Amino acid sequence: MAVSAKKAVKKLSRIGVVSAGITLAALYAVMGVIYALIYAAILAVFGAALGASGGSSIGLAAMGIGFVIILVAMPIVFAVIGFIGGALMALVYNFVAKYTGGITFEVSG
């Protein structure tokens, strides 16, 4: 015989602006690392092709600098964009929730 869990309906009436920004900044930073690794791999392939074709050492050096910049800057830029976007969306949600009552959801436990 299955035991039924007690269910409660809750309402999300407000989202913390800073906590939403920090959470989305962390998620976007992880995405930035993943994208940076993908772009760095593509850049490495082009760099290897440039080196194999007898490309200039200046071009290879620029490729190496670009490689480092992508690996460092992309996660930081993504995190900043994530924080700003998360904070703005929380502000918009809080404004709209005042007039609509917020989102209701069911919790069991």
LOPAMAR-764352 format. One line per field, with one value per atom (N, C-alpha, C): atom name; x, y, z; residue in three letters. Coordinates in Angstrom, 2 decimals. Each point is the difference from the previous one (the first is absolute). Layout:
REM residues N
name: c(CA,...)
X: c(X,...)
Y: c(Y,...)
Z: c(Z,...)
resn: c(Ala,...)
//
This chain:
REM residues 109
name: c(N,CA,C,N,CA,C,N,CA,C,N,CA,C,N,CA,C,N,CA,C,N,CA,C,N,CA,C,N,CA,C,N,CA,C,N,CA,C,N,CA,C,N,CA,C,N,CA,C,N,CA,C,N,CA,C,N,CA,C,N,CA,C,N,CA,C,N,CA,C,N,CA,C,N,CA,C,N,CA,C,N,CA,C,N,CA,C,N,CA,C,N,CA,C,N,CA,C,N,CA,C,N,CA,C,N,CA,C,N,CA,C,N,CA,C,N,CA,C,N,CA,C,N,CA,C,N,CA,C,N,CA,C,N,CA,C,N,CA,C,N,CA,C,N,CA,C,N,CA,C,N,CA,C,N,CA,C,N,CA,C,N,CA,C,N,CA,C,N,CA,C,N,CA,C,N,CA,C,N,CA,C,N,CA,C,N,CA,C,N,CA,C,N,CA,C,N,CA,C,N,CA,C,N,CA,C,N,CA,C,N,CA,C,N,CA,C,N,CA,C,N,CA,C,N,CA,C,N,CA,C,N,CA,C,N,CA,C,N,CA,C,N,CA,C,N,CA,C,N,CA,C,N,CA,C,N,CA,C,N,CA,C,N,CA,C,N,CA,C,N,CA,C,N,CA,C,N,CA,C,N,CA,C,N,CA,C,N,CA,C,N,CA,C,N,CA,C,N,CA,C,N,CA,C,N,CA,C,N,CA,C,N,CA,C,N,CA,C,N,CA,C,N,CA,C,N,CA,C,N,CA,C,N,CA,C,N,CA,C,N,CA,C,N,CA,C,N,CA,C,N,CA,C,N,CA,C,N,CA,C,N,CA,C,N,CA,C,N,CA,C,N,CA,C,N,CA,C,N,CA,C)
X: c(0.84,-0.84,0.90,-0.26,0.80,-0.44,0.98,-0.28,-0.03,-1.09,-0.10,0.69,0.74,0.71,-0.93,0.15,-0.80,0.49,-0.92,0.36,-0.47,0.81,-0.35,0.21,-0.90,0.12,0.67,1.08,0.76,-0.05,0.31,0.00,1.37,0.56,1.26,-0.36,0.03,-0.46,1.15,1.24,1.14,1.26,0.91,1.30,1.07,0.96,1.11,0.84,0.16,0.69,1.47,0.67,1.43,0.21,-0.83,0.18,-0.28,-0.97,-0.25,1.17,0.56,1.16,1.19,0.28,1.16,-0.19,-1.19,-0.26,0.18,-0.58,0.15,1.42,0.72,1.40,0.81,-0.25,0.72,-0.34,-1.28,-0.40,0.61,-0.04,0.55,1.51,0.68,1.45,0.36,-0.78,0.23,-0.20,-1.07,-0.22,1.15,0.51,1.12,1.23,0.27,1.15,-0.19,-1.19,-0.27,0.18,-0.60,0.15,1.44,0.70,1.40,0.84,-0.25,0.75,-0.30,-1.25,-0.36,0.69,-0.10,0.64,1.51,0.58,1.45,0.44,-0.80,0.33,-0.05,-1.00,-0.09,1.19,0.34,1.14,1.30,0.12,1.20,0.12,-1.12,0.03,0.43,-0.55,0.41,1.46,0.45,1.40,0.92,-0.39,0.80,0.04,-1.14,-0.05,0.87,-0.03,0.82,1.48,0.35,1.40,0.47,-0.86,0.37,0.14,-0.71,0.07,1.13,0.81,1.14,-0.40,-1.03,-0.47,1.05,-0.17,0.98,-0.05,1.12,0.06,-0.84,-0.17,-0.85,-1.45,-0.43,-1.37,-0.20,1.01,-0.10,0.00,0.80,0.02,-1.34,-0.58,-1.32,-1.04,0.13,-0.92,0.13,1.23,0.21,-0.55,0.17,-0.55,-1.52,-0.57,-1.46,-0.51,0.77,-0.34,-0.12,0.99,0.00,-1.13,-0.19,-1.06,-1.37,-0.23,-1.28,-0.20,1.03,-0.16,-0.25,0.55,-0.15,-1.22,-0.14,-1.02,-1.41,-0.17,-1.35,-0.79,0.55,-0.78,-0.32,0.92,-0.24,-1.11,0.07,-1.03,-1.36,-0.03,-1.26,-0.55,0.85,-0.46,-0.59,0.64,-0.52,-1.36,-0.10,-1.27,-1.07,0.38,-0.94,-0.50,0.91,-0.42,-0.96,0.34,-0.86,-1.36,0.02,-1.26,-0.85,0.62,-0.74,-0.61,0.77,-0.51,-1.15,0.16,-1.08,-1.26,0.16,-1.19,-0.68,0.78,-0.60,-0.77,0.57,-0.71,-1.31,0.04,-1.21,-1.02,0.47,-0.93,-0.64,0.79,-0.55,-1.04,0.24,-0.97,-1.29,0.12,-1.18,-0.75,0.74,-0.63,-0.86,0.33,-0.83,-1.43,-0.12,-1.31,-0.68,0.78,-0.59,-0.08,0.67,-0.03,1.15,0.78,1.14,-0.35,0.97,-0.17,-0.32,-1.00,-0.29,0.62,0.46,0.57,-0.31,0.10,-0.37,1.25,0.03,1.13,-0.51,0.69,-0.40,1.09,-0.40,1.01,-0.53)
Y: c(-1.16,1.16,1.24,0.92,1.20,1.05,0.68,1.08,1.29,0.73,1.25,1.12,0.79,1.13,1.19,0.75,1.20,1.05,0.62,0.99,1.37,0.99,1.38,0.88,0.93,0.95,1.26,0.40,1.19,1.03,1.22,1.08,0.68,0.16,0.73,1.44,0.82,1.38,0.97,-0.40,0.89,-0.82,0.50,-0.63,0.99,-0.48,0.85,0.40,1.29,0.51,-0.42,0.20,-0.33,-1.51,-0.77,-1.45,-0.57,0.54,-0.43,0.36,1.19,0.42,-0.89,-0.31,-0.84,-1.41,-0.54,-1.36,-0.08,0.95,-0.03,0.33,0.82,0.27,-1.29,-0.80,-1.27,-0.95,-0.09,-0.88,0.46,1.30,0.53,-0.14,0.10,-0.19,-1.43,-0.97,-1.39,-0.15,0.61,-0.03,0.68,1.08,0.71,-0.86,-0.79,-0.92,-1.03,-0.55,-1.02,0.60,1.17,0.64,0.40,0.45,0.39,-1.19,-1.15,-1.21,-0.40,0.14,-0.33,0.95,1.31,0.99,-0.14,-0.31,-0.19,-1.20,-1.06,-1.17,0.36,0.75,0.43,0.89,0.91,0.89,-0.80,-1.04,-0.84,-0.71,-0.45,-0.67,0.99,1.22,1.01,0.38,0.08,0.31,-1.09,-1.26,-1.11,0.03,0.32,0.09,1.14,1.13,1.14,-0.33,-0.69,-0.38,-1.01,-0.95,-1.03,0.59,1.08,0.59,1.01,0.09,0.93,1.41,0.18,1.32,0.76,1.28,0.83,-0.26,0.26,-0.20,1.05,1.16,1.03,-0.48,-0.64,-0.54,-1.08,-0.85,-1.05,0.59,1.04,0.64,0.65,0.65,0.61,-1.06,-1.15,-1.11,-0.48,-0.08,-0.42,0.99,1.28,1.03,-0.05,-0.19,-0.13,-1.20,-1.08,-1.23,0.30,0.70,0.33,0.96,1.00,0.99,-0.68,-0.90,-0.71,-0.82,-0.72,-0.85,0.80,1.20,0.81,0.91,0.69,1.05,-0.54,-1.06,-0.46,-0.38,-0.78,-0.30,1.25,0.96,1.23,0.82,0.15,0.76,-0.68,-1.33,-0.72,0.20,-0.04,0.17,1.39,1.02,1.37,0.12,-0.54,0.03,-0.79,-1.15,-0.79,0.74,0.70,0.76,1.11,0.76,1.11,-0.53,-1.04,-0.57,-0.58,-0.71,-0.58,1.06,1.04,1.09,0.74,0.27,0.68,-0.84,-1.29,-0.87,-0.11,0.00,-0.03,1.29,1.13,1.27,0.00,-0.47,-0.05,-0.95,-1.17,-0.95,0.61,0.65,0.61,1.06,0.78,1.02,-0.65,-1.00,-0.65,-0.79,-0.64,-0.83,0.84,1.28,0.88,0.08,-0.04,0.17,-1.32,-1.06,-1.29,-0.98,0.30,-0.91,-0.98,-0.08,-0.92,-1.36,-0.87,-1.37,-0.92,-0.85,-1.01,-1.31,-0.75,-1.33,-0.91,-1.28,-1.01,-0.65,-0.12,-0.62,-1.20,-1.12,-1.17,-0.31,-0.51,-0.28,-0.52)
Z: c(0.00,0.00,0.00,-0.91,-0.14,1.01,0.53,0.95,-0.79,0.10,-0.75,0.77,-0.74,0.61,0.09,1.05,0.17,-0.99,-0.72,-1.01,0.45,-0.27,0.35,-1.21,-0.20,-1.10,0.56,-0.64,0.42,-1.11,0.35,-0.98,0.00,-1.17,-0.16,-0.30,1.03,-0.18,-0.22,0.34,-0.16,-0.18,-0.84,-0.22,0.45,0.78,0.42,-1.20,-0.21,-1.19,-0.01,1.12,0.05,-0.06,0.70,-0.03,-1.39,-0.70,-1.38,-0.89,0.19,-0.78,0.25,1.26,0.34,-0.54,0.15,-0.48,-1.52,-0.72,-1.46,-0.43,0.77,-0.32,0.09,1.02,0.13,-1.14,-0.35,-1.10,-1.33,-0.24,-1.24,-0.05,1.15,0.03,-0.41,0.47,-0.40,-1.51,-0.52,-1.45,-0.73,0.56,-0.60,-0.09,1.03,-0.02,-1.10,-0.10,-1.03,-1.39,-0.24,-1.31,-0.27,1.02,-0.17,-0.42,0.60,-0.38,-1.44,-0.41,-1.38,-0.97,0.28,-0.88,0.02,1.15,0.08,-0.83,0.01,-0.82,-1.49,-0.39,-1.40,-0.35,0.90,-0.23,-0.08,0.80,-0.05,-1.34,-0.54,-1.31,-1.08,0.03,-0.98,0.19,1.24,0.26,-0.52,0.18,-0.51,-1.53,-0.61,-1.46,-0.49,0.72,-0.38,0.14,1.08,0.20,-1.03,-0.37,-0.97,-1.40,-0.27,-1.33,-0.10,1.04,-0.04,0.31,0.83,0.37,0.80,0.10,0.69,1.50,0.65,1.44,0.73,-0.62,0.60,0.03,-1.08,-0.04,1.04,0.18,1.01,1.41,0.22,1.31,0.30,-0.99,0.16,0.30,-0.65,0.24,1.45,0.51,1.38,1.00,-0.28,0.88,-0.02,-1.17,-0.10,0.77,-0.02,0.72,1.50,0.55,1.42,0.33,-0.84,0.25,0.02,-0.93,-0.05,1.27,0.43,1.18,1.28,0.08,1.20,-0.09,-1.11,-0.09,-0.18,-0.76,-0.31,1.26,0.92,1.22,0.82,0.04,0.76,-0.66,-1.31,-0.72,0.14,-0.12,0.16,1.40,1.02,1.38,0.21,-0.54,0.13,-0.68,-1.21,-0.72,0.76,0.57,0.79,1.22,0.69,1.19,-0.38,-1.03,-0.42,-0.46,-0.82,-0.50,1.12,0.94,1.11,0.90,0.28,0.84,-0.69,-1.28,-0.73,-0.06,-0.25,-0.07,1.35,1.09,1.33,0.27,-0.42,0.16,-0.78,-1.23,-0.83,0.63,0.46,0.62,1.24,0.84,1.22,-0.33,-1.03,-0.42,-0.48,-0.86,-0.56,1.07,0.91,1.04,0.94,0.16,0.83,-0.54,-1.32,-0.63,-0.34,-0.17,-0.38,1.16,1.08,1.15,0.04,-1.04,-0.02,-0.55,0.02,-0.52,1.17,-0.17,1.01,-0.43,0.99,-0.27,1.16,-0.27,1.00,0.55,1.34,0.68,0.76,-0.10,0.76,1.03,1.10,1.00,1.28)
resn: c(Met,Met,Met,Ala,Ala,Ala,Val,Val,Val,Ser,Ser,Ser,Ala,Ala,Ala,Lys,Lys,Lys,Lys,Lys,Lys,Ala,Ala,Ala,Val,Val,Val,Lys,Lys,Lys,Lys,Lys,Lys,Leu,Leu,Leu,Ser,Ser,Ser,Arg,Arg,Arg,Ile,Ile,Ile,Gly,Gly,Gly,Val,Val,Val,Val,Val,Val,Ser,Ser,Ser,Ala,Ala,Ala,Gly,Gly,Gly,Ile,Ile,Ile,Thr,Thr,Thr,Leu,Leu,Leu,Ala,Ala,Ala,Ala,Ala,Ala,Leu,Leu,Leu,Tyr,Tyr,Tyr,Ala,Ala,Ala,Val,Val,Val,Met,Met,Met,Gly,Gly,Gly,Val,Val,Val,Ile,Ile,Ile,Tyr,Tyr,Tyr,Ala,Ala,Ala,Leu,Leu,Leu,Ile,Ile,Ile,Tyr,Tyr,Tyr,Ala,Ala,Ala,Ala,Ala,Ala,Ile,Ile,Ile,Leu,Leu,Leu,Ala,Ala,Ala,Val,Val,Val,Phe,Phe,Phe,Gly,Gly,Gly,Ala,Ala,Ala,Ala,Ala,Ala,Leu,Leu,Leu,Gly,Gly,Gly,Ala,Ala,Ala,Ser,Ser,Ser,Gly,Gly,Gly,Gly,Gly,Gly,Ser,Ser,Ser,Ser,Ser,Ser,Ile,Ile,Ile,Gly,Gly,Gly,Leu,Leu,Leu,Ala,Ala,Ala,Ala,Ala,Ala,Met,Met,Met,Gly,Gly,Gly,Ile,Ile,Ile,Gly,Gly,Gly,Phe,Phe,Phe,Val,Val,Val,Ile,Ile,Ile,Ile,Ile,Ile,Leu,Leu,Leu,Val,Val,Val,Ala,Ala,Ala,Met,Met,Met,Pro,Pro,Pro,Ile,Ile,Ile,Val,Val,Val,Phe,Phe,Phe,Ala,Ala,Ala,Val,Val,Val,Ile,Ile,Ile,Gly,Gly,Gly,Phe,Phe,Phe,Ile,Ile,Ile,Gly,Gly,Gly,Gly,Gly,Gly,Ala,Ala,Ala,Leu,Leu,Leu,Met,Met,Met,Ala,Ala,Ala,Leu,Leu,Leu,Val,Val,Val,Tyr,Tyr,Tyr,Asn,Asn,Asn,Phe,Phe,Phe,Val,Val,Val,Ala,Ala,Ala,Lys,Lys,Lys,Tyr,Tyr,Tyr,Thr,Thr,Thr,Gly,Gly,Gly,Gly,Gly,Gly,Ile,Ile,Ile,Thr,Thr,Thr,Phe,Phe,Phe,Glu,Glu,Glu,Val,Val,Val,Ser,Ser,Ser,Gly,Gly,Gly)
//
